[in-house]
Amino acid sequence: MGHFLGSEMLLRIPALLIAITFHEYAHARASYALGDPTPKWRGRLSLNPLDHLDPVGLLMLWLFRFGWAKPVEINPNYYDEPKKGVILVSLAGPLSNIVLAFISMIILKLGIFNNSIIESFVYILFLYNLTLAVFNLIPIPPLDGSKILMGLLPRRMAYEFSRYEAYGPLILIIMVYLGLLRILLNPLMLFLHKGLDILSNLILIRF
C-alpha cells in the first residue's frame, strides 16, 4: 500500500508539469497568433516547464489539485479586437487542458497499455487537466474565467468588476480553507467528465 501511494505521488509531478506547461503555452501561442509578440519576447512560446512554473502555485497544485503557474504576459493593444482577443487567449488555456483530458480518457478506454503504472499516470494526467480546466474557468481574479467575464461584460460593469481584482487571491484562499472551492468544483468537474465520456464513446463506437 505504501509503495503504491509513493508511486502515485511521484507520478503527480510529470502529470502536473504537462498540464501546466500546455495550459500556459496555449495562452502564449494564442496571443502570438493574434499578433502579440510579447509572449515570444518573454520566452513563453516554449514547452519547457521551467519557463512556466510558479513554485508556490505548483505546490498548491500538487497538494490540492488546483493552483497556478507563472502568468503569461500579453499586450492586447496588438490585437485587431482587444476585448475579443483577451477572451480567446483566456479560453485557450482551459481548452488545452480539456483536450489533454479528452486524449487521456481515450487512451484509458482503449486500454493500450498493459502496465498499471502507465495507466495510473494517464489517469492522474486526466484528473489534473480536468481540474485545471474547471478551476481556471471560475470567474474570480486572476483566473482565466474572470478575464473572459470582463471581456463579455459592458465596459462600465467590467470596470466595476476590475476594482475587486486585487481581492481575488484572498477570496480563493478563503474558499480553499473553508472547503467551498471543492464544493464548487466537484459538480462542474462531474459535468465536464460526463460530457467527455459521452463524446469519447461516440468516437470510439465508430472504430
URMORA-V70522 format. One record per residue. N is the residue number from 0. RES is the residue in one small letter. SS is DSSP state (H for helix, E for strand, - for the rest). PSI is psi in degrees with one decimal (999 if undefined). OMEGA is omega as a letter, one per 30 degrees, with the letter a starting at -180 (none if undefined). Layout:
# URMORA-V70522
n | res | ss | psi | omega
N | RES | SS | PSI | OMEGA
N | RES | SS | PSI | OMEGA
This chain:
# URMORA-V70522
n | res | ss | psi | omega
0 | m | - | -45.9 | l
1 | g | H | -38.9 | l
2 | h | H | -41.2 | l
3 | f | H | -45.4 | a
4 | l | H | -38.5 | l
5 | g | H | -41.7 | l
6 | s | H | -40.6 | l
7 | e | H | -41.6 | l
8 | m | H | -39.7 | l
9 | l | H | -35.5 | a
10 | l | H | -22.6 | l
11 | r | H | -35.8 | a
12 | i | H | -56.4 | l
13 | p | H | -33.2 | l
14 | a | H | -42.7 | l
15 | l | H | -46.0 | a
16 | l | H | -41.1 | l
17 | i | H | -47.9 | a
18 | a | H | -46.2 | a
19 | i | H | -46.0 | a
20 | t | H | -46.8 | a
21 | f | H | -34.2 | l
22 | h | H | -51.3 | a
23 | e | H | -36.5 | l
24 | y | H | -38.5 | l
25 | a | H | -41.7 | l
26 | h | H | -49.8 | a
27 | a | H | -44.8 | a
28 | r | H | -40.2 | l
29 | a | H | -43.8 | l
30 | s | H | -41.9 | l
31 | y | H | -39.7 | l
32 | a | H | -26.4 | l
33 | l | - | 7.1 | l
34 | g | - | 4.1 | a
35 | d | - | 114.3 | a
36 | p | - | -5.6 | a
37 | t | H | -46.8 | l
38 | p | H | -34.3 | l
39 | k | H | -42.9 | l
40 | w | H | -34.4 | a
41 | r | - | 2.9 | l
42 | g | - | 28.1 | a
43 | r | - | -3.7 | l
44 | l | - | 61.8 | a
45 | s | - | 145.9 | l
46 | l | - | 17.1 | l
47 | n | - | 116.2 | a
48 | p | H | -32.0 | a
49 | l | H | -22.5 | l
50 | d | H | -10.7 | a
51 | h | - | -9.5 | a
52 | l | - | 142.2 | l
53 | d | - | 118.3 | a
54 | p | H | -44.7 | a
55 | v | H | -43.7 | l
56 | g | H | -37.4 | l
57 | l | H | -41.6 | l
58 | l | H | -42.1 | l
59 | m | H | -42.6 | l
60 | l | H | -41.8 | a
61 | w | H | -38.4 | a
62 | l | H | -41.2 | a
63 | f | H | -2.9 | a
64 | r | - | 13.3 | l
65 | f | - | 142.4 | a
66 | g | - | -147.2 | a
67 | w | - | 167.4 | l
68 | a | - | -178.0 | l
69 | k | - | 122.7 | a
70 | p | - | 143.5 | l
71 | v | - | 121.5 | l
72 | e | - | 128.0 | l
73 | i | - | 162.8 | l
74 | n | - | 96.2 | a
75 | p | H | -14.6 | l
76 | n | H | -19.0 | l
77 | y | H | -16.9 | a
78 | y | - | 148.4 | l
79 | d | - | -40.8 | l
80 | e | - | 94.1 | a
81 | p | H | -45.8 | a
82 | k | H | -45.6 | l
83 | k | H | -38.6 | l
84 | g | H | -43.7 | l
85 | v | H | -40.0 | l
86 | i | H | -46.8 | a
87 | l | H | -43.4 | l
88 | v | H | -40.0 | l
89 | s | H | -36.3 | l
90 | l | H | -28.4 | a
91 | a | H | -40.3 | a
92 | g | H | -57.4 | l
93 | p | H | -36.9 | l
94 | l | H | -37.1 | l
95 | s | H | -37.8 | l
96 | n | H | -35.9 | l
97 | i | H | -41.0 | l
98 | v | H | -44.9 | l
99 | l | H | -38.3 | l
100 | a | H | -40.9 | a
101 | f | H | -44.8 | l
102 | i | H | -42.1 | l
103 | s | H | -41.2 | l
104 | m | H | -42.2 | l
105 | i | H | -45.9 | a
106 | i | H | -43.7 | l
107 | l | H | -40.4 | a
108 | k | H | -32.1 | l
109 | l | H | -26.2 | l
110 | g | - | 41.0 | a
111 | i | - | -11.5 | a
112 | f | - | 122.4 | l
113 | n | - | 51.4 | a
114 | n | - | 117.9 | a
115 | s | H | -31.8 | a
116 | i | H | -44.5 | l
117 | i | H | -43.0 | l
118 | e | H | -39.2 | l
119 | s | H | -41.1 | l
120 | f | H | -45.5 | a
121 | v | H | -38.1 | l
122 | y | H | -43.0 | l
123 | i | H | -40.0 | l
124 | l | H | -41.6 | l
125 | f | H | -48.1 | a
126 | l | H | -44.6 | a
127 | y | H | -41.1 | l
128 | n | H | -39.3 | l
129 | l | H | -45.5 | a
130 | t | H | -45.5 | a
131 | l | H | -41.1 | a
132 | a | H | -50.8 | a
133 | v | H | -44.9 | a
134 | f | H | -45.1 | a
135 | n | H | -15.2 | l
136 | l | - | -4.0 | l
137 | i | - | 130.2 | a
138 | p | - | 54.6 | l
139 | i | - | 125.7 | l
140 | p | - | 144.1 | g
141 | p | - | 23.7 | a
142 | l | - | 159.3 | a
143 | d | H | -36.3 | a
144 | g | H | -33.6 | l
145 | s | H | -35.9 | l
146 | k | H | -36.2 | l
147 | i | H | -44.9 | l
148 | l | H | -43.6 | l
149 | m | H | -34.4 | l
150 | g | H | -25.6 | a
151 | l | H | -24.6 | a
152 | l | - | 151.7 | l
153 | p | - | 155.3 | a
154 | r | H | -46.8 | a
155 | r | H | -43.2 | l
156 | m | H | -37.1 | l
157 | a | H | -39.1 | l
158 | y | H | -45.1 | l
159 | e | H | -41.0 | l
160 | f | H | -40.3 | a
161 | s | H | -22.8 | a
162 | r | - | -23.1 | a
163 | y | - | 8.5 | a
164 | e | H | -37.5 | a
165 | a | H | -21.9 | a
166 | y | H | -7.7 | a
167 | g | H | -53.1 | a
168 | p | H | -39.1 | l
169 | l | H | -41.0 | l
170 | i | H | -43.0 | l
171 | l | H | -42.4 | l
172 | i | H | -43.2 | l
173 | i | H | -41.7 | l
174 | m | H | -38.5 | l
175 | v | H | -46.4 | a
176 | y | H | -40.0 | a
177 | l | H | -5.3 | a
178 | g | - | 9.4 | a
179 | l | H | -31.2 | a
180 | l | H | -41.4 | l
181 | r | H | -38.3 | l
182 | i | H | -37.6 | l
183 | l | H | -42.3 | a
184 | l | H | -40.7 | a
185 | n | H | -50.3 | l
186 | p | H | -33.2 | l
187 | l | H | -39.7 | l
188 | m | H | -39.6 | l
189 | l | H | -41.6 | l
190 | f | H | -47.1 | l
191 | l | H | -40.1 | l
192 | h | H | -46.9 | l
193 | k | H | -41.7 | l
194 | g | H | -45.2 | l
195 | l | H | -35.7 | l
196 | d | H | -45.9 | l
197 | i | H | -45.7 | a
198 | l | H | -42.7 | a
199 | s | H | -36.8 | l
200 | n | H | -39.4 | l
201 | l | H | -37.0 | l
202 | i | H | -46.4 | a
203 | l | H | -26.4 | a
204 | i | - | -17.7 | l
205 | r | - | -9.0 | a
206 | f | - | 999 | none
